[in-house]
Amino acid sequence: MVNALTWARQHDVALRVRSGGHSLEGWSNVDNGIVIDVSELKSAHIDTASRIATVGAGLNQLEAVTALAEKDLAVTTGTEGTVGLSGATLGGGFGFLTRYLGMACDSLIGAEVVVAAGADCAKVIKADVKNNSDLLWALRGAGNGNFGIVTSLTYKVAPLKSVAYLQATWEGLGDLQGVFDTWQRTAPVADNRLGTQLEIHRGEILLFGVLAEGSEAEAKELLAPILSVGNPNVSVQIGNWGDVYAGFQIPTADEPANWKFFSQFTTEPFPRKAISLIASFMQDAPSDDSNFFTQAFGGAVRRSPRGGTAFPHRDALFYSEPGAGWGTRGQAGSGDEITPQAQAWIAEFSQALRPYVNGAYVNAEHRHAGLGNRLLGIQLRPAAQDQGEVRPPQRLPVRAEHPARGMLTGIRPRNPVPVRQGRGVMLRAA
């Protein structure tokens, strides 16, 4: 890692860092440069007495959840196991345990980072509340490859023996107004142990809930206001968090070949008109894989850890994504015939909701004001734009409160299929 950054600086070569490979916009690829792949840095050292875990930057979320759950411990992760833990954490990181444990970055207490040194060299530094605390602040929510090459992360983890996992399904969209409005007014203020998400497809509404250290009866009672709308099919599973998490993973082969979405945060409940817009767009969705996804905030999200974080959306009621998925994996040219329709649909859907949302998920851009350039010590040149690359029509800025503030934009990773492929050299860390 040190040698790679040193060589890139000495030869003025563009550099990107890749972990889980879930950058839909192709930000972890580069033309005429080098990509440092840290996905094989999969160490995991867990101290059960102190509840501190130090992991390699290549660990994915499923691997992290599994390793911690074996010791009845947990940290917040996203719902998709193949996403890199480091990328999710450095962008903020949220999922079913967010309201219980806070953002993933809130549990980050240290990191090992390769940064620039001298005129054209590199070195390894530590970032924690006592050493390079400004860098730790930045890595907590705005640090995706902007400030150096993260090689390991240290978390303060929490005890978690079991969860109650509830799933409810409503056929069709007839109950959407009641389900969504009840959810948005109850889920963000429910018991902090309860994390929920809604997923709306063109043919059904899905509700998922995870109650930490809870029972089936408790889960149903907490979600009773939502479950009382219409006549949903409801199931509940009680088990170890690692087993439950592994159980709801979708095999990569079953995911759509193409995926595009826009990330959005909401601080005020959607009015009836906004919910009607969701129903209207979902009825005209280009495929069954397209959806409108939401995740409840509130609870522990509203508390910042010692040292603060760059994550700016602590007052959000919920996070959401209108997303278009189309085509079949493994087939050449898969989905090409509906690509224009899918791209137009998702752009129009996102734009229609713009009056009701504020800000996007914090996967920061390549350059961040001051701190990032100083530490990485290399000017990252934009990759060449391939024809057909899908990009948002507008990037919304979000604000942070640290002196090293800059433009934070981006999207939450979904599938490990970048829209474009860079033409560069791959260096794999082991």
N, C-alpha and C positions, 0 to 999 in steps of 0.2 A: 504494500500500500504506500509506504513512504517512498520506495523507489519509483513507483508509477507516477505519483504526484510530482516528485522531483524531476523525472524525465519530461513530463508534460510541461512543467514550467520552463525548463531549460530549452525546450524545442518549440515553445509557444503553440502547443497542440491543445485543441478543445477536449474537454473531459466531462464524462457523465458517470454517475454511480447508479448501480442497479441492485435491487435486493429481490423482492417478490416478482418484479416484472409486470406490475399491474398499472402502469401508467398508460391510460388509454390515449392520451394526447402525444405519446411518443417522447416524453421529456427525458426518459432514461436511455434514449438512443441519440446518436450523433453521427453526422457525416464527416468524413475526413478527420476523425479524432479517435479517442479510445474510450471504451466503456469498461469500468471496473465493476465486476460482478461479485458481490459479497455473499451470494446466496448459500455458499458452502460453509460459512462461519456459523456453525450450528451448536456451539457449546452451550451448556446450561448448568450453572452451579447454583444450587438452592440451599440456603441455610434456614432450616425450619425453626431453629431457636430464635434467630433474630428476624425471621421473615423477610429476608433480603435475597433477591435472585439476580444474578448477573448472567446475561445471555449474549451469545454472538449475534451480530447484526443480520445474519442470514436465516435466523429462525422464523418460520411462518407462524401464523396465529394458531393453527391447529396444533402444531408441535408445542407451542408455548402453553396453550390451555391443557394439553394432555400431560405434559411434564409437571405442571403445577398441581393439577387435579389429583395426580397420583399421591400427592402429599397433603391433600385437602386444603390447597391454597389456590388463590386466583388473583388475576389482575384484569382490568378492563381490556377487551379486545373487540374488534369488529366481528360480524357474524360469519364472514367468509374465510374458511381456514387456509386457503392458499395465498392469501394476501400476506405480505411481509410484515412481521410485527414491528420492525423498526420504522418502516415508512408510515404505517398507521399511527404509531405513537408520536413520531416527530411532527405529524400534521395535526395532532390533537388526540384522535383515537376515541371512538365511542361504539357502544353496542348494548347488549342486554344488561350489562352490569354497570352502565354509566351512572344511573341514578343512585346506585348503592355504593359504588367505589369512586365515583368521579371519572373524569376523562383519563384515558390511558396515560397521557403526559403528566397528569397530576401525581402519578405513582413513580414517575421517573426521578430518581435521586442522584444519578450519575451517569456519565458516558465517557468512553474513550474515543478520541477523535484525532484523525490525522489532518494536520493543517500545514500551511506554508511556514517556512522558516528562512530567515535571511533573504538574500536577493533571488535565489533560484533553487532552494532546497525545501525539505519538508521534515516534520517531526510529529511525535505523538504527544498529546496533552490530555489531561483529565479535566472534566467539567463537573462540578458539584456545587453545593451552596458555599463552600469555602474557597474553592479554586475555580477561577474563570466562571464566576456566577452569572455574568452577563450572557455567556455562551449557553449555560444551562437554561436560563430564561428563554433564550431564542429556540433552543431545541425542544422546549415544551410547547409545541404548537405551531412553529414556523420554521422548522429545521430540515425539511426534506432535501438534502443535498446542497443546501445553500451555504453552509458554514464550515464545511470540511467533510471528511469521509468518516462516518461513524462506524466503528468496528465492534463495539460492545455497548450494552446498555444495562444499567443497574436499577432495579425496581424495589420499592417497598411493597410487598405483596400482602394479601389479606386472607384470613381463614375462610374457607367455604367448603362445607361437607356435602351439601346436597341442594338441589333446586327442584321446584315444581315448574314444569314446562307445559303451558297450555296453548292449544291451537283451536281456533274457531273459524268456521267457513260459512259464508252466506252465499247462496247461489244467486247469480245475477247482480245487478247494481241497484235494484229497487230500494234497498235499505241504506244506501250510501249516505244520504243526508243525515239520517238519525245516528248511524254508526259513527261516522266521522266526527260529527259535532259533539256527541257524547264522549268519544275518545279524547278529543282535544281539550275538553273542559275537565276531565277527570284524571287521565293518565299522568300529566305533568305534575299533579299535586297529590298523587296517591302515596301510599307507604313507600318510602325510599328503597325498600328491598325489591320493588316491582319495576321491571323494565319491560316496555311493550313496543311493538311496531305494528303498523298496518301496511298491507300490501294489496293494492287494488289492481286487478286485471280487467280485461274487457268482459269476462264472463263470471267473475267471482270476487268477493272481498275476503281477505284473510287477516286474522288477528293472531299475533303471537305474543305470549307473555312468559317471562321468566321471573319467578319469585324466589329470591335467595333464602335458603333455610326455611322454606315454606311448605305447607301441606296442600293437597288438592282442594280441601274445603276452603282454606284461606285464599287460594288463587281465584277460585270461583266467586267468593264473596267480594274480593277487591274489584273484580271485573264485572260484577253483577249488573251495574248500570248499562254497560255496553252489551253484555250478553242478553239483556232483556229486550233489545231491539230485534224485531223479527224472530226468526226461528233458526238460529245457527246450529250447525253440527259441532259439538265440542268434545275434545279429548284432552286428557291430562296425563303427564308422565312424571314420576318422581324418581330421581336418581342422581348419581355423581355428575357434577358439571362437565367433566371431561367426556363422559359417555353421552350425555344429552347433546353437547356441542357437536361431537362427531356424528351423532345420529341425524342432525338436520342439514349436514353438508350435501350439496348437490354435486354429483360427479361432473368433472370438467367436460366429459363427452356429451352431457345433456344440456350444457349451456349453449346459448345462441352463438353463431360464428361472429356476429358483429354486435357491438353495444355502444350506445351513446346516451349520456344523460347529463343533466344540469343539476348542480347541488344548490340547495336553498335553505335558509334559516327563517323561522317565523317567530315573532315576539308577541303578536296579538292573534287571538283565535280567528280562523278563516270565517268570513261571513257566508251567508247562504249562497251568494253569487259565486264565490270562489269554489265552493264544494260542487256546485252545479257545473262549473267549468271543468272540473276534474272528471265528473261523470260523462260530460259531453265528449271530451277528448278520448277518454278510455273506451267509450262505445265505438269510436272511429279509429282505434289503435291499429297500426299496420300488422300486428302479429299477436299471438297469444303470449309471447315472452315479454312484450312491452308491459310496463306497469307504472304505478305511482306508489312510491315507497316512503314511509315515514318512520321516525324514531322519536319517542318521547324524551324530553329533557327534564330539567328541574332536579330536585333532590340534591345530591352531592355535587352536581355540576356547578352549583352556585358558590361553592367554597374553593378558594385557591390555596394551593399548598405553600409551605414556607419557601420564600424566594420568588414567588409569583410565576406566571406563565404568559406566553405570547398568545394563547388562545383567546379570541375576542368575543365569543358568542355565549357567554355564561348566562345571559338573560333570556335565551331562546326558550320558547315553549316546546318546539319540536323542530327536527331537521327533516327535510324531504327531498325527493328526487323524482322528477318525471323522467322516465327512461325508455328508450326504444331498443329492443333486441330483435334481431332478425337473421335468417339464414341458418344453415346446419353445419356444424363443425365437420372438418375433414373432407368437405366437398369443394373442389376448385370453383371459384366464382360464385360461391354460395351466397344467395340472397341479393345478387347484383340487380335482379329485375325490380326489386322493391326498394333499393337503396335510396333513390331520390325521394320516394314517398315517405320513407322512414325519417330521413334527414329533415324534410320539410315539416313533418308532423311534430318531431321533438323540438325543433326550433320555435314553432308556433305555440306549442304547449307551454314551453318555458316562458316565452314572452307574455302570454296571456296571464300567467301567475305573477308576473313581475310586480304589480301594485301591492301584492299581499306578502311579499318576502323581502328580506334584507340581508345580503351577503352570501358568500359561497364558502364551501369547506376550505380550510386553510392547508392546502398543499402548495407551498410557496413557489413562486417562479424561480428561475435560475439565479437571478441577481437580486440581492436584498440590500437595502441601504447600509453602507458603512461596514458593519460587522462581517457580513458574508464575504465580501471582496477582500477585506483585510486578512481574514483567517485562511481562506482557500488560496489566495495569492495568485489567481489565474483568471484571465478574462475569458469567460465561457461564451463562445460564439454561437449564435442561433443555428440550429441545424437547417439544412436546405429543406424547403417545403415541397413535398411530393404532391403531384396532382392527385386530387381526390381526398386529401387529408381533411378530416372533419374537425373543425374548431368552432368554439362558441362565437357568435357574432359580437359579443361584448364581454369583457371581464370586469366584474364588479369589485371595487376595492373594499377592503374591510379594515377597521382601525385597530391598532394596538396601543398600549400605554407606556411602552418602554422607549428610552431615547433612541434605540436602534430600530426605529420603525421604518417600514417601507411598504411596498405594494404586496399584499398577500392575496393570492387567488388560487383557484383550482377546483378539483373534483375528487370525489371519493372513488378509489379503485373498485372495479366490479369484477371483470374477467381478465386473466393474464394474456390478453391479445391486444398489443398496441396497434393503433390505427396505421401507423407508418413504421417502417423499419429503417434504421440508420445504416449507412454504409461506412463502418468504422472497424476498429480492431477491438476484440474482446479480451480482457484480462480477467481471469477468474481467481479470486482469493481462496485459499484453502487453509 
